[in-house]
Amino acid sequence: MKNEVLQFGKKLREVRLKKGKSQDDVAKVLGVHRSYISGLERGKRNPSLLTVHKVAKKLLKKSFF
């Protein structure tokens, strides 16, 4: 399970940087705290199913930002 959490965090960071956005920008769009995004990206936090859904729906859309 830890490997999947790390992969999720790496992908989240990759998408965020590709779009030129800060952790704070992403946190505001997802409705979470910036430190939660940091923890996800580092693999220190386990994303809930709701968070995974929000990321997929909002960050991976081409119209995001």
Steps between C-alpha positions, in 0.01 A plus 500: 500500500786739576625476143162609365492797737847606383399464135187707557705775666759505225231527234321776692825698522579437134161628382514798736845606380411443135211743546729747679293505818594511866387259768283781634328540161419129490387497863252781435351323198465173693378666821780370720796650688833554324678274750269214397613542137860499618442179695334336201786593268757361743305178557448583867120524478259240371249662266137421567284373218333842495839671457599265218168578331551877539852479358385296202202723435662841551872470439504264207244697301655696216299805598644502855652842574 
